[in-house]
Amino acid sequence: MAVRLELHVAGRIEDYALIGDMQTAALVCRDGTVDWLCLPRFDSHAIFAGLLGTEEHGFWRLGPAHAADAEPPTAARRSYRGDSLILESEWDTPRGTVRVTDFMPPRDGAPQLIRIVEGVTGRVPMRSALRMRFSYGRVVPWVHRHEGRTVAVAGPDSVWFDTEAETYGKALTTYADFTVAPGDRIAFTISWQPSHRQPPPLPEPEASLEATEDFWREWVEHCTYHGPYREAVVRSLITLKALTYAPTGGIVAAPTTSLPEDIGGVRNWDYRYTWLRDAAITLSSLLRTGYREEARAWREWLLRAVAGDPENLQIMYGIAGERELGEAELDWLPGYEGSAPVRVGNGAAHQLQLDVYGEVTEALHLGHMTGLARNDYASLLQLKLIRYLEDHWQEPDEGIWEVRGPRRHFVHSKVMAWVAVDRTIKLIESGDADGPLERWRELRDDIHRDVCEKGYDKERNTFTQSYGSQELDASLLLIPQMGFLPPDDKRVIGTIEAIQRELSTTDGFILRYPTEGDHAGVDGLPGDEGAFLACSFWMADDLAMIGRVDEARKLFEKLLGLRNDLGLLAEEWDPRLKRQVGNFPQAFSHVPLIDTALRLTASGAYGG
C-alpha cells in the first residue's frame, strides 16, 4: 500500500491535548500531530508553529500510516493516564490497534518530548514525520547525523532526535516507517540543547515515563479537595501546575500566542507571560486546595520581579521577571484559521491597571491567612503598594480587560483598589505590619463611597462598567466575592440580574462587555468575541452567593460540559460556532472552575 503523510491542517482548538515539563509545553492534536512547541521555555521561539500557519511552519506527526488519498486518521480514544500529564492515544485500524504515549518528563537537564508507540493488536504500519522549523517556522535548520543521532541546528539552538526506528530524509522532513505488533514498544525523543554545547545524554524513555508518572501521582496526593467535582478540579490543578515555570515560580496565562478570540479577526495576543492578576488568582486556588509550596515560590517570584520599585509595578512580566515584552507581528505566519496578525510579546505590559494592586494584595493576604511562612519584605511591599494607591486610585486606567482605547474610571479597578486597602488594614490589625491605620481606614471609606456614588446607576439598579457609562461589565460580578458589598445588597442583586439580561448569550454564558462588530468599541478594537469563560464561572459563584444555588449548579455543570474530552478549556466559548476560542489552555478559565466547585461543594449545591 502506498503511504504518505497528508498535508496537515491545524485542528479545532479543543482538539488539542497539553503535555509539558513545567518549563514549556506542547499541544498534540487528535491525529497525533504536535503543532506547537517552544524550546526551551514557554516564551522561546517555536520549533513547531503549524498551529499558527501551515505544515511548512513545523510539526511532528506520529500515527498510523494512511493511503495517499486518505486523511490522516484521528485517534479513536485518548485520555491522560490517571491524574497525570501523560497522554495516551489509541487508533483502531483495519490491521489492528496501536497506542501512542506522549509526555515531557519534569526537567532534569535537557528538555525532552518523548513519544512511545505500542502495538496492542494486529500488525499496524506506522509513520513518524518530523519537520522542525526554528524561529516560529521561519528558519530551516541544518539536519545531519552525528555519531548515530539526528541533529537539527540553527543559530543558538539544536534539537536532537533519537529513535531505534530507521529514519530517512525527504522534502526537508525526517521520516520513519515501521510496523508494530502486540508487545512492541518503539520510542521517539527530541531533546533541545544550546548548539554550542556537547550533545545531550541519550534519552531513557521507559525510565522517564515511570519517573513522570511518579511525579504527578505524588503531586496530586497533596490535593485537599475531595468533593463531587474532584475530577474536574484535579485536572484543572494539573493544568495550572503545568503552566508554572518551575525554576522561578512564575505562571504563564497560557502556553500559546495568537489563538484568536474571534476566528478570522485581529484579537490575537501572546499569553506566554506572567500576568500578576492571573498568577495571583491561580495561587489563591492552589492555596485553597493544599498547595502552599507553589504559593511560596510565586511570592518569591513576585518579590524579585517588583524588586525595590513598586511604584512602577507592571501588570505582567516575563516568566523569570523580565520587564521588556515588546510586541511584534510575525508576518510570515498566516495565523490560526487566517486570524492575523500573529503577535509575540505584549504591548499591554506597561498599561496602568489599578485592579492588579488588589489582586496581588489579596493573594498575599490569603497566603498570610492560610499559614504561609511570614516574609517581612512581602509585608513591606504590600505597604508600599498602598502608598502608591493613595496617590493614584482616582486616576483612569486601562482596566482588567486591557482596553486599547482611552483610559476610563473602571468600576472594577476602583473596587480592587478598595480590596488592596482593606486587606492591608487587616494585615496591620493582625499585628504583622505597621502603618497609618486611621488614615487608610478613611481611604478605604473614600474609595467605597466614590464607587457607590459614581459607578452605580440608580435608575437601572446596577453598577456600570465605568463612571458615567451605560455599559455593563462582567467584572462587576466580583463585587460580592471580594467583600465590597454583601451578596444580599439590592445593588449586588440588581447588577447580577442586569448582567444576566444584557451580557448573556443564547446559551446562557456571559460576555465580558458589549462589543461593536466591525466598529471599534470600548476596548478600541473591531470585531466581536465569544463568551469569556471566567465570567460565566463568576456568574455561577454569584448565583450561589445570593441563594439561587440550583441555578448556579446548572450553569456550572453546563460550563463543565464545554471542556474538551481531556478536561481542558480555552479562554472563551464562541456561541455561534459552538467551539472554544482564544489561547489554550487558559489559566483564567481553570482557576474560577476550581473556585466555583469549592463554593458549590461548601453549599451542598450539587447533583447526585
Protein Blocks (a to p, Z undefined) as FASTA:
>chain_A
ZZdddddddddfklpccddehlaccdddfkopafbdcdfbfklccfblklmmcfknopad
ddddddfkbccdddfbdcdehjafbdcdddddfkbccdddddddddehjaddddddddfb
hjddddddddddeehhlaccddddeehiacddehjbccddddfbdcddeehiacdddddd
ehiacddddddddfkbccdddddfklmmmmmmmmmmmmmmmpmbfcfklmmmmmmmmmmm
mmpcfknopacfbfcehiafbghiabdcdfkbccfklmmmmmmmmmmnopaklmmmmmmm
mmmmnmmmlklccfbdcfkopablcdcddfkbgbjehiacddedjfklmpccfklmmmmm
mmmmmmmmnopacdfklmmmmmmmmmmmmmmmmpccebjnopabdcdddfklmmmmmmmm
mmmmmmmmnopaccdfklmmmmmmmmmmmmmmmmccfklopacfbehiabdcfklmmmmm
nomacfklmklmmmmmmmmmmmccfkopacfbdcehjaccfkopgcdddddfklmmmmmm
mmmmnopamlmmmmmmmmmmmpcfkopacfbdcfklopaedjdddfklmmmmmmmmmmmm
mnopagZZ
